Amino acid sequence: MKRTPGWERGPGREFVPGVLLAAFVAAALAVAGCARVPPPRPEPGPPAGEPAPGGQPAPGAAPYSELPPAAPGQPRTGWLDVGVVVSADTARLESTGEAQVSGVVEVAQLAAGQALLARASAGRLLLQPLPAARELAVYEAADTVFVRALGAGALVQVNGKRYRGVLKLFRSPDGRVTVVNRVGLEDYLRGVLPHEIGRLTDATLEAGKAQAVAARTYALAYVGRRSDLGFDVYATVEDQLYGGAGDESPLTDRCVRETAALVAAYQGRLIRANYFSTCGGVTANVEDVWPEPPLPWLRSRPDSGREGEEPYCSKSPQYRWTEIWGAREFLDIVNRTYPALVAALPLGGATRLDDVRVLSRSASGRVAEVEIDTDVGPLILKGDSTRRALLRPARSTGAGGPGTILRSSLFKIALVRDGAGEPVAVVATGAGFGHGVGMCQWGALEMARRGRGFREILEHYFTGIRVIPTADLAG
């Protein structure tokens, strides 16, 4: 039987079933005083499964000098610059074999296992072997230093993580140290899939292939997007989680290999292939989540094969969830997050919470506007920014941990009062995990278990697309 949550139906005053109120109030009254609220963090990576175990390293990427340039009139599809350490005070590098350091007055060699400490000082980039008493070299601010491992199978480590390809180091615009991994696209994907789709089995292999195509498409669509920072994409949830060579696994490697050079395209052009953990039963239109124009392939659709069928993602542990804040705790969170996301508050912020309600919803039932009534007036939150304003309670456990953003914007919310009418708690009951735009990873995993191929999975979540080789992309 299909479970249709009330929040999929439209706007209106929200409520919490009465049978739950006693538990909610008891939990809220246990919250003592004013909680210290950490600042918002980036959205966590989707918990699509357990982290993949480390696999045996496969043959390395092509050397830096052999990475192919883009063909005339075609986008670059052979390699990426990935920001693995961005604007840090220091970075520690070492190699599993001998390594070469170039971009200096003369090329230097590092022995296997010898560490190199990079730091910025007085407008210069300094590199120092460890242990050693003097700098290996001093580089001017505009210089870029390349470090590459020598010999078959050798890899360079940065802060304990192993990477294929070449590392380049330079001073960030803010005067600190940035380390970029210049790596072949397919090897980059080998380091992404274990973190984005999790541990696979033979039954879910097609979901892994869909993830490989989506991740490849996402990366290529954003080549150059961070050029002002000196790289293409972050190695974090700002773009795609990339762990280098340390967590590669045979099954995720196979997904990359068996979809090599395939991308998702709309009318012959790369799409923006967004994805997330759990849709909760329905995906979202992109313009309903972020303030941008509609994109024809990022449309809201039910997460099921036919009417009345259980949503594909219903096995996700984030399919349904509840959060409870003490009234004071909730107000403290809003006082901290609202100025950074929307507008400044009067000195001292709001001191009284009068009500919390959803004003409007998008076509997918996600919150479009939330109003928080306070003594300084109504505070309005819109779209996905609601998740960054309503941080999870500090005592929350489970995926995401305490103080992180709300799991999704597909939720009901209500203010709970005591017998005297005083606010004691705010309760949100919701569905799903993530922004809701594009491919639902838990849904993809279930579609694979039901025998769907990776093309069918991608075409289900991205409206009107085709899976094609990069060579067939329009110029």
NUSEMI-445603 format. One record per residue: x, y, z of N, C-alpha, C in turn. Coordinates in steps of 0.1 Angstrom, whole numbers, plus 5000, padded with zeros to 4 digits. Each point is the difference from the previous one (the first is absolute). Layout:
<atoms>
XYZXYZXYZ ...
</atoms>
This chain:
<atoms>
500849885000499250125000500950125000 499650104992500850124999499850095012 501150045007499850105011500250144994 498950085000500150134995500050105011 501250065003500150095011499150134998 499550065011499250114999500750124993 501350015002500750124995500149994985 499649904993500050004986498750064994 499250055008498750044995499950154998 500750085007500050154998500150085013 499850134999500250095011498949985010 500350075012499049995010500650005014 499350025010500550005014500449865003 501249985006500549875003499649955014 500049875002499649945013500949885002 500049955013500749885003498949915007 499949874996499049925005500050005016 498850015006500050025014500649895008 500049874995500649895007501550025002 500650094992501550025002500350115009 499150095003500350125007500649985014 499549905007500549985014501549974999 500449914991501449974999500850124996 499550084990500750124996500250105011 498950025008500150105011501049955010 500049875004500949955009501450024996 500349974987501350014995500550155000 499050094996500350145000500350055014 499349965010500250055013501349965006 500649894994501349955005501150094995 499750094991501050094994500350115011 501150025005500350105010500550124994 499350115003500550144997500450024985 501050084998500450054987501149924995 499849924989501049914995501050084991 501249965001501050074991499949934987 499850084989499749944987501250024991 500649904994501150014991499550074987 500950064993499650064987499749904990 499250044989499649904990501249944993 499949874997501149934993499549974986 500949964991499649964986499149875002 499249984990499149895000500849875000 499749905009500849885000499849924987 501049914997499949914989498849905002 499449974989498849915002500449865005 499349955010500349875006499449894993 500449984987499449904992500449865003 500949985009500449875004501250015009 500649895004501250005008501150044991 501050075006501250034992500749884994 500450014988500649894993501449975007 500349875001501449975005501050044991 501250025005501250044991500349884991 500250034987500349894991501550014996 500449904993501450004996500250104988 501050095001500250104990500149934986 499350064990500249954987501150094993 500449974988501050084993499650145000 501050095002499850145002499650074988 499650135002499650094989501250034991 499750054988501050044991500850115007 501450014998500850105005499450144996 500450105008499550134997500250054986 501249974995500450054986499249924990 499449895003499249924990498550025001 499550085010498650035000499650074988 499049954992499750054987499350145001 500350094991499350134999498649974994 499150105001498749994994500250024985 499149924993500050014985499550144996 500450054989499550134996498450004999 499450105006498650015000499249915009 500849925008499349915010500450045014 499149975010500450025014501149915004 500750045010501149925006499349885007 500449884996499449885006501049905006 501350034999501049905004500450015014 500050125006500650015013499350125008 500350015013499450105008501150055010 499850125004500850065011499150005012 500349925011499149995011500750065012 499350105007500550065012499949915012 501249945004499949905011500450075013 500850105000500350095012499850144995 499150075006499750144995500250105011 500950104998500350115009500249945014 501049925002500449955013501350065004 500349995013501350065005501249924995 499849865000501149924996499449884993 500849924993499649874994501349915000 499849885004501149915001499949904988 501049984992500149914989501149905002 499749884995501149904999499649904990 500949924995499849914989500349865004 499249904995500349865003501249954992 500550084990501249974993500850134999 501050004991500750124998499050104993 500350135003499150104994500950124994 499450074991500750114993499350135004 500750105003499550135003500550104990 499050054992500450094989499350145002 500550104992499550135002500950085009 501149955004501050065008501250044991 501050065006501150054993500749884993 500049895007500549874994499149895005 499849904991499249895004500649925012 499149975010500549935012499449865000 500749915007499549875001499749975015 498949935003499849965014500149855000 500549955011500149855002498749955004 499849874998498849935004499850025015 498850055004499650025014500550135006 500750084992500550135005498850105000 499850075010498950095001500450144996 499050084995500350134995498950095006 500450105008499050095006499950134992 498850034996499750134992499350105009 500550125000499450115007500350134993 499150105003500250134995500550105010 500950084997500550105009500650124993 499650125005500550124995499950014985 498849964994499850014986500749904992 500549895006500749904992499549865004 500249914991499749865003501249935003 500149935012501149935005499849855000 501049934996499949855001501249955007 499849925010501149955009499949855002 501149934996500049865003500049975015 499449905004500049965015500549865002 500949995009500650105009501150084993 500150135001501050084994500050135007 501150074999500150135007499950124990 500049974987500050114990498949974990 499650114993499049984989500649934988 499249914994500549954987500150114990 499050095000500050114990499050105005 500250124995499050115003499450044987 498750014999499450044988499250135001 500150084990499250125000498549974999 499250105004498649985001499349954988 500550044988499349964988500449864995 501049945006500649874995499049895004 500049904991499349875003501149895000 499949915010500949895002499349874997 500649924992499449874997500849895007 499249905006500649885006499449884994 500849914995499549884994500949885005 499349895002500749885004500649944988 501249935002500749944989499949845002 499949934989500049865001498649945000 499949884995498749944999499349985013 498850045002499249975012500350105011 500950094999500350105010498950115000 499750045012499050105002500550115010 499550124998500350115009498950025010 500450025013499050025011499950155003 498850045004499850145005499349985013 500650045011499349995013499549865003 500849904995499649865003499249934989 499450084990499249944990500849984987 499949894994500749964988499350054987 500850054991499450054987500849954988 499249974989500649974988500350144992 500749994989500350124993501050095006 499950134999501050095004499450105010 500850055009499550105009500750144996 499250105001500550134998499750095012 501050085004499950085012500250154996 499250085007500250154997499450075012 500450135001499450095010498550034996 499149995009498650044997499950154999 498950054995499850154999500150065014 499649925011500150065013501349985007 501049954992501449995005500349875007 499149915000500249875006500449894990 500049875003500449904991498949924995 500049984986499049914994500849894992 499449885002500649884993498949954991 500349984987499149954990500549874994 499149914999500349874993499650004986 501050014991499749994985500049854997 498849954996499849864999499149974988 500349884994499149964989498649985004 499050044992498650005004499649865005 500349894994499549875004500649965014 501350045002500649985013499350085011 499750124996499250095010498749935004 499349954990498749935003500249885009 501149934999500349895009500150045014 500550125002500050065014498850065005 499050024991498750075003499049895004 499849904992498949915001499949935014 501149955006499849945014499550105010 500250134998499550105010498650044996 499650004988498750054996498949894999 500349884997499049904999500249895010 501150005007500349905010500349864995 499949905009500349874997499049934991 500449954989499249934991500049855001 499049944994500049854999499749984985 500049874996499749964986498650054997 499150005010498650034998499850154997 500950085005499950154999501050064990 500649924992501150044991499550114991 498749984995499550104990499850145006 499750005013500050135007501350075000 501149915003501350064999500450054987 499549934989500350054987499350144997 498750015005499350124999500750115007 500549975012500850105008501350044992 500649914994501250034992499750104989 499049974993499650094989499650145005 499250005011499650135006501250085005 500949935007501250075005500950054989 500249924989500850044989499450124993 498650004999499350114993500150125009 499849995013500150115009501450074999 501049925000501450055000500350074987 499649944989500350074987499250124998 498850005005499250124998500550125008 500849975010500650115008501550024999 500649954989501450034997500250155000 500950055008500350145000499250085009 499049945007499150085008500750075012 501149945004500750065012501450064995 500050044987501350054995500650115008 499250095006500550105008500849955012 499749885004500749935011501249924996 500149974986501149924995499749864998 498749965000499749864997498549994995 499649884996498749984994498949985010 500349905009499049965010500649985014 499350025010500449965014500049855001 500749955010500049865003499049975011 499150095003499150005011498550004995 499150005010498650014996499650134993 500950105000499850124991499849954986 500649904996499849944986499849855002 501049925000499849855002501149955009 499649915009501049955010501049914992 501350045002501149934993501049975010 500349875002500949955010501449954994 500250034987501349954994500049854999 501249945000500149864997499849915012 499950055012500049925012498749915002 498950054995498749925002499549944987 500849994990499549934988499649865003 499049954993499649865002499849934986 500149874999499849934988498650034993 498950005008498750024994499850144995 500450105007499950144995500950024989 501249955000500950014989499449944987 499349895002499349934989498950094994 499350075009498950094995500650114991 501250065005500650104992500549944986 500649895001500649944988498949964990 498949955004498949954991499150124995 500250125005499350124995501050104994 501249964997501150094997499550104989 500250135002499850104990498550034998 499149935007498550034998499650115009 499150094995499550115008498550014997 499350085008498650034998499950134993 499250004989499950124992498550044997 499750124999498750054995500250084988 499449954989500250064987501550014996 500749905003501449994996501050075009 499550075011500950075009500049955014 501150015007500149955013499050065009 499449925009499050065009500850025013 499350085009500550015014499349885007 500849905004499549885005500050005015 499150075006499950005015499549875005 500449965012499549885006500150025015 499449915008499850015014499749875006 499849995013499849875007498649944998 499050075005498649945001499050114998 499149974990499050114997498850005008 499749895008498949995008498749974993 500049974987498849964993499850094987 500750114999499850094988501250094999 500550024988501150094998499550144997 500950104999499650144999500450064987 499250104996500550094989501150085005 501050024992501250085004499750145005 499150074993499750145003499250015013 499449895005499350005013500949995011 501349964998501049985010501050115001 500550044988501050104999499550124991 500450125003499550114992500650014986 499649924991500550004986499049964990 500250014988499049974989499749855000 498949964995499749864999500949934990 500449885002500749924991499249884996 499849974987499149904996500249865005 501349965003500249875005499949985015 499950125007499949995015498650045004 499149904997498650025003499549915012 499050045007499549925011499249884994 500349895007499349874995499949915012 498949925001499949905010501049895000 500549965011501149905001499449865000 499349974989499449864999499749974985 499849884997499849964987498650034995 499049995009498650024996499250045012 498950054998499150055010499749895010 500150035013499749905010501249925005 501150014993501249925003500850075011 500549925009500950065011501250074993 500350125005501250074994501349925001 500850014990501249924999500950035012 500050125006500950035010499549975014 498949935001499349985013500849915010 501149944995500849925009501250085006 500150124996501050095006499750035015 501050005008499850045014499650145002 500150084989499650145001498750034993 499349894997498750014993499050095008 499949975013499250085009500850035012 499850125006500850055011499250105008 500550025013499450105009501150085007 499950135001500950085008499250085010 500550025012499450075011501050105006 499650125000500750115007499350055012 500750035010499450095011499750134994 499050075005499650134995501150105000 500750005012501250095001501149974991 500349874999501049954991499750034985 498849994996499650034987500250154997 499650085009500250154998501550045000 500849935008501550035000500649964986 499549894995500549964986499750104990 498750045000499650104990500750135001 500250045013500750135002501449994994 500649885000501449994995500049994985 499149924994500149974986499350114991 498950065005499250094992500850114994 500850075008500850124995500949964989 500649885000500949964990499349964987 498849955001499349954989499050104994 499450095008498950084995500350155003 500050045012500150145004500450025014 500650115004500450035013498750015009 500249965013499050015010500450125010 499050055007500350105010501049955010 500850095006501049975010499349915011 500649885002499549915010499149894994 499550034987499249904993498649995006 499349904996498649975005500149935013 499150045009500049945014498749925003 499050014991498849935002499549934987 499749885001499549924989498549985001 499350064990498550005001499449894991 500649964989499449904992501049964989 499849894994500849954988499049934990 500050044988499149954990500649994986 499549914992500350004986499050094992 500550094993499250094992499649954986 501049934994499749954987500949884997 499749924990500749894996500249994985 501049934995500349994986499149884995 500149984987499349894993500349865006 501249985005500449875006499649995015 499450115006499650005014501150055009 501250044994501050055009499750145004 500550045011499850135006500550114990 499150094997500450124992500350125009 499150025010500250105010499649965014 500850035010499649985014500050135007 499050035008500050125008500149975015 501050075006500249985014499650135007 498950005008499550125006500850035013 500550125002500850035012499750145004 500650045011499850145006500650104991 500949974991500650104991499349994986 498949934999499349994988500149864993 499349984989500149874993501349984993 500649895001501349974993499649894990 500350034987499649924989501349934995 499849874998501149914994499449944987 500949994989499549964988500849884994 499349914994500749894992501049925008 501049964994501049915006500850075011 500050135001500650075011499449975013 498749965000499449955012500849905007 500649914993500849895006501250065007 500650104995501250065006499750095011 498850055001499650085011499549925012 499349894997499449915011501049895003 501150035006501049895002499449905010 500549884998499549895008500450025015 499249965009500350025014501449945004 500650075009501449965004500149865005 498849955006500149865005499649904990 499750044987499649904990501149904998 499649884996500949904997499649944986 500949924995499749944987500750074989 499649984987500750054988500050165001 501250054998500150155000500650055014 499649935011500550045013499450135005 500350045012499450125006500450134993 499150095000500250134995500250024985 499749894992500150014986498650054994 500050024987498850054994498949905000 498850055000498849915000500149904988 499549885002500249904990499450034987 498850064999499450044988499050115002 499550064989499050105002498649954998 499849875000498749934998499649965015 499450105006499649985014498850085004 499449955012499050085007500750065012 499450115006500650065011498950065009 500149995013499050065009500750045013 499450105006500350045014499249935010 500649945010499349935011500050095012 498850015006499850085012499649925012 500350055012499649935012498650045004 499549955012498650035003499750155002 501050085003499850145002500150084986 500349934990500150064987501450054997 501049975008501450044998500749904990 500850064991500749914991501049925007 500149874997500949915007500949934989 499549984988500849924990499550034986 500949984991499750004985500349864995 499149954993500149864994499950014985 500949934993500049994986499949854997 499149964992499949864995500250004985 501049934995500450024986500349874993 500450024987500349884991501250044992 500949904998501150014991501250075006 501150004992501350055004500750064988 500250135000500650074989499150104993 500550074990499350114994498849954991 500049874996498949954992500050024985 501150064995500050034986500949904992 499449934990500749914992499949855004 501149935001500049855003499949975015 499149925004499949955014500849885001 501150005008500949895000499449875006 499250025011499349885006499049944990 499450094992499149964990500749924989 501150054996500849934990500549875004 500349985013500549875005498849904999 498850055004498849914999499749964986 500050104991499749974986501049904995 501350015004500949894995499749875006 499549995012499649875006498949944992 499150094995498949954992500349974985 501350014997500449964987500050114989 499950135005500150114990501550024997 500350044987501350034996500450155003 501350034999500450135004499450114991 499849974987499450104991498550035005 499349895003498650025004499950085013 501049975010500050085012500250154997 501050034992500350144997498850074993 499449924991498950064992498750025009 500049925011498950025009500150135008 501250035004500250125009500350134992 500649994988500350114992499150004988 499050095000499050004989500650034987 499749924990500350034986501549994996 500849935008501549994997500349884992 501249994995500549884993501449985006 500449885001501449965004500849984987 501150094998500749994988501550015003 500949964991501450025002500450154999 501150035007500450145000500450054986 500449904991500350044987498950054992 498749975004498850034993499450135005 500650075009499550125006500050114989 499050095001500050114991501150105003 500650064991501150105002499550125007 
</atoms>
